[in-house]
Amino acid sequence: MFRPIQDKEDLERALAGSGERHSLEFKVKVEQKKPDYLQELARDLAQFANGWGGSLVVGVSDDRTIVGVTNPAQIRDWIQEAIRNHLVPSTFLPAVEQIDVGGKQIVVANVEPSIGLIAVWDRNRAIEYPYRKDHKKAYLTPDEVQTMIRDQPARAAKLAVSSALSRLAKGDLALEVPVDLVSQVWIYEQLPNRGYEWQVTRKDVRIKGAIDNESKVVLPDRELVLHVETSEGQMPVAVPYGLIKEAWATQHSTFGLLLGVRVALLGRGVTLAPF
């Protein structure tokens, strides 16, 4: 998940890099004189909602110079109006912050990622689906829209995984978190006088990953990789996000995980098997 900009310290951290990033966009001001300025503001917000979240920073130029705005309250109103009039559904609300930097006012809209697609509507016939791609705004094609709608359960699971792991990250560049696997690890073994049956076995399970320069957990696009203890050492098994039922950060600093399939030891490796 992205790190929201909530105060001066967060803003200074965001400005410490170079250029715009996947979860960060700068605007010197809102161009009110443009006839579609509210629709453009709606696009700026929707791109992050349809991506993986991000912050729209008004009052900072592309080269990261702080110029400030003279109408922060009005910009807040415009953000609400842009959502109300041009976003479908219009029920999501970004967290809007006003930050004072040496007497200059900066307005930041922190947008959480949406599970469902957010459309930009011109109130006539045109509908667009902006999203954030490679540090800039892009637009989904009809085929991509259909794919995202179909993959919505997997997106919801990936967002839950990302949120939980972000809470557990310690600020290091590498991530290794023990997994509390509620659906457990299983082994198919022969029991005396009963034949082969599935049995629960206690094994250490971990998630390993990396943290990028935005302090965001880096996850594979389509699957979560678990590392499971076996007689041959830790072995990886890839779990498609669509097979994840629940993911959360526990009070004991472990990663809680409930799957719709078994994690099964098979021979010297690990695989997935239906319940």
N, C-alpha and C positions, 0 to 999 in steps of 0.2 A: 504494500500500500504506500501511497505517497505521504510525505510529511507535510501537514498543513502549515501555513505561515500565519501565526497567531499574534506575534509581537515583534518588537524591533530586533531582538536577538535572532529569531527565526528568519526575518528578512535579510539580515546581514549574512547569515549562513547561506541563504539562497543566492545572494548576490556575489558570493565568494567565487563561484565557478565562472565559466565563460559561455556567453551566448544563452539562448533559450534551450530548455531541455524537454524531455518527454512529458514531464508533469509541471511545466512552468512556461507561462507566456507573459510578455510585457506589453503594455500599451501606455503611450505618453498621456493620452486622454481619450475620452469617448467623443467621437466626431459627430456632434449633434446636428451639424449642418447637412450631413448626408441623409437622404430621404429614407434609407433603410438602416439607420444607425442602431435601432433597437433589434432588428433582425440580425445584424452582424454581432451584436452583443450576445444574442441568444446562441449564435453559432459558436462563439468563444467559450460559452459555458457548456454547451452540449458536447463539444469535442472531448472534454474531460470526462463527462458522465458516461459517454459511450466507449471511452478508453479505460484507463486504470486510475482515474482521478487526477486532479492537478489544481494549480493555483493560477488565477488570472490576476496579474498585478498591474494596477492602473496608477500612473504617476512615475513610471520608470521607463527609460528608453531602451531600445534593443541593445545598446552598448553598455547597459546597466548603470547609466547615469540617473541619479535621483533628481527628478524635476518637480515632483509634487503636483497636486491638483488643488484648485481653489473652490471646488464644489463637491466635497465628499458626500454630503447628505443627499445631493441630487443624484449622484452616481448610484448610491444605494437604491434610490427610488427607481432609477432607470433599470437596474438589475431586476428588481421585482416586476416591473412593467414588461420587460423583455420575456421573463419566464411566463408571466400570466397571458401575454398576447401571442407568443410565438413558439412556445415549447409544448409538445404533446408527449406524454402527459405533463401537466404543469404543476404537479404536486411536490416535486423535489425542491428543496431550498438549500442553496449553498450557504455556508457560514461566512458572512461578510465582516471583515475587520477593518478598522481605521487605525493606521499606525503613524505616529509622529516621529519623523526623523529630522532632527535639527530644525524644527519649526515647519518642515514641509510635510504635507499630508499625503499618505499613500492609502489607497483602497485595495484590499485583497479579497477576492471571492474564492474560497476554498470549496472545490466541487468533489464530492465523493463519487466513486464509480457506481453506476446504476446497473442493477441486474438486467432489467429490461431496456430496450432501445429507447432513446429520447430523440424525437423528431423535431426538426425546425419547420414550421409552417408559415407561409406568407399570408395566411388568412384568405387565400384565393384557392389555387389548385396545387401549387408547387409544394412538395415535401422533400426535405433533405435530411440526411443522417450524417452529420460531421463526426469525425473521430480524430484522435491525436495519433500521428504517424511520423516517426523520425523527426521530432522537434518541430513539426508544423501541422497545420490543419489539412485533413484529407476528407474525402466523402465516400461512403459505402456505395457500391454498385447494387442493383437489384438482387443479383445472385448472392452478394455478401450479406445483404439484409436478411435474405431467406436463411442463410447458413447461421447467422447469429441468433435468429429466432429459434431455429432448431436446436442450437447448442446452448440455450439459455440455462438449463439445469447444470451443465458443466461449468459455465461461467459463474453461476452462483456458488458452486463448490470451490472454484479457484479463488474467488474473492474471499470466501470464508477462510481458506487455507492461508492466503496472503495476510489477512488481518490478524489471524492467530500467531503466525510466525513473526510478524512485525512486532507484536507485543513481547515476544520471547527473545528477540534479538538483543544482544548486549552491546551493540555499537561496534563490534569487531567486523573485520572484512570477511571472516568465515563464519558459518553457522553450523552448529551441530546440536540438535535438540532430541532428547529422549521422547519416545512416542508412547502414550498410554493408549494402546490399541484395544478399544472396547470389544470389537469383533474378534479379537484374539488371533493367535497363530495356531494353526492346526497341522496335524500329521495323520496320514492314512496308514494305519498299522494293523497287524493281525493280533487279535486277542485270543487267549486260550479258550477253545471250545465255542468261539463266537464268530470266527471269520474276521474279515477286514472291516474296520470301522474308523470314522473320523474321531480323533482325540485331540483335546486341547493340550498344547505344550507351552511351557513358559520360556520365552526367548526374548532377548533384548532387541528392540526395534528403534531405529534412529532415522532422523532426517538430516541430510547434509546439504549445504548450499552456500551461496555467496551473498554479500551485500554490495550493492553498486554505489556509485559516488553520490547518489541522492539518498543514501541510507535506506534503500528499498530492497526487500528480499527478492532475489532473482529466482523465478520459477520457470520450469519448462512450460511450453505453450499448452500441451495437451495432456500431460500426465505428471503425477507426483511420484517421485522415486523414494521408496523406503529401503533402508539397509537393515537386513534381518540377520540375527546371529544364527549360524549353522555350525556344524562340525568342521567345516572348511574355512571358518572365519565369517565375516560379514558379507552377505550376498545381496545385490540389489534386486528389487522387483518394481516394475513400473505399474502404477495404478491410474487408469484414466480418470479424469476429474468427474466424469459422469457416474462413476461407481462409488463416489464419496457421498455418504448421507449426511454426516455432520463433522465439523472440525472446529476446535476451540482451544484457547490457552487455559490450562488448568491453574488452580491456586498453588500448585507445587512446581511451577515453572516447567511443566511438561506439555507436550502437544497432544491433546485429546483427539481421537480419530475413530469414527464409526464408518465401516465400509458395508457395501451391499454384497460383498463376496468374501470368501475365505482367503487369507494369506496362508498358503500351504507349503510345507516342506515336502519336497519330492526328490528322492535320491539325494544328490549333493547340492541341489539348487533350491530355489524358491519360485513358486508360481501362484497364480490366482485360480480359485476353483469355486463353483457355485455352491450356495448353501442347499 
